[in-house]
Amino acid sequence: MKEATHSRSAPRPGWNLPKPDVIPRPTWWPAATALGIALFAWGLITSSVILVIGAGLLTTSIAGWIGEIRHERNQS
């Protein structure tokens, strides 16, 4: 079998290097934000306890997600 060679210096003629060169690391914040929104909406219909849990999770996850973005930007 022929082995693939990866060269970052010179792509094939007519090809470009993929953008972005660095992919951000995976994170759970988007999923936690979606769960917080779902619990918040469910709490509006059912119970104030679920509403408070959803609001807390939503606030925490948005703060964590923003912190993750700021951390990535500071490393660049």
C-alpha positions as CSV (number, residue, x, y, z in Angstrom):
1,M,0.0,0.0,0.0
2,K,1.1,3.5,-0.7
3,E,1.6,5.7,2.3
4,A,0.2,9.2,2.4
5,T,2.7,11.9,2.9
6,H,1.6,15.1,4.7
7,S,3.5,18.2,3.7
8,R,2.6,21.5,5.3
9,S,5.0,23.6,3.3
10,A,3.8,23.0,-0.2
11,P,0.3,21.9,-1.2
12,R,-0.4,20.4,-4.5
13,P,-0.8,22.8,-7.4
14,G,-4.3,24.5,-7.3
15,W,-4.8,23.4,-3.7
16,N,-4.8,25.5,-0.5
17,L,-4.0,24.8,3.1
18,P,-7.1,24.2,5.2
19,K,-8.3,27.0,7.4
20,P,-8.2,27.3,10.4
21,D,-4.8,25.6,10.9
22,V,-5.5,25.0,14.5
23,I,-8.9,23.4,15.6
24,P,-10.2,24.4,19.0
25,R,-10.4,21.7,21.6
26,P,-13.8,20.0,22.3
27,T,-15.9,21.4,25.0
28,W,-19.2,20.5,26.8
29,W,-20.3,24.2,27.2
30,P,-22.6,24.2,24.1
31,A,-24.4,21.1,25.3
32,A,-24.8,22.4,28.9
33,T,-26.2,25.7,27.4
34,A,-28.8,23.8,25.4
35,L,-29.7,21.8,28.5
36,G,-30.0,25.0,30.6
37,I,-32.3,26.5,28.0
38,A,-34.5,23.4,27.9
39,L,-34.7,23.2,31.7
40,F,-35.4,26.9,31.9
41,A,-38.3,26.7,29.4
42,W,-39.6,23.5,31.1
43,G,-39.5,25.4,34.4
44,L,-41.6,28.2,33.0
45,I,-44.3,25.7,32.4
46,T,-44.0,23.3,35.4
47,S,-42.1,24.3,38.5
48,S,-40.1,27.2,39.9
49,V,-37.5,24.6,41.2
50,I,-36.7,23.5,37.6
51,L,-36.8,27.1,36.5
52,V,-34.1,28.0,39.0
53,I,-32.0,25.0,38.1
54,G,-32.2,25.8,34.4
55,A,-31.4,29.5,35.0
56,G,-28.4,28.4,37.1
57,L,-27.1,26.0,34.6
58,L,-27.7,28.4,31.7
59,T,-25.8,31.2,33.5
60,T,-22.9,28.9,34.5
61,S,-22.6,27.4,31.0
62,I,-22.6,30.7,29.2
63,A,-19.9,32.0,31.6
64,G,-17.9,28.9,31.1
65,W,-18.3,29.1,27.3
66,I,-17.2,32.7,27.3
67,G,-14.3,31.9,29.5
68,E,-13.2,29.1,27.1
69,I,-13.3,31.5,24.2
70,R,-11.3,34.1,26.1
71,H,-8.8,31.4,27.0
72,E,-8.4,30.3,23.4
73,R,-7.9,33.9,22.2
74,N,-5.2,34.5,24.9
75,Q,-3.2,31.5,23.7
76,S,-3.1,32.7,20.1
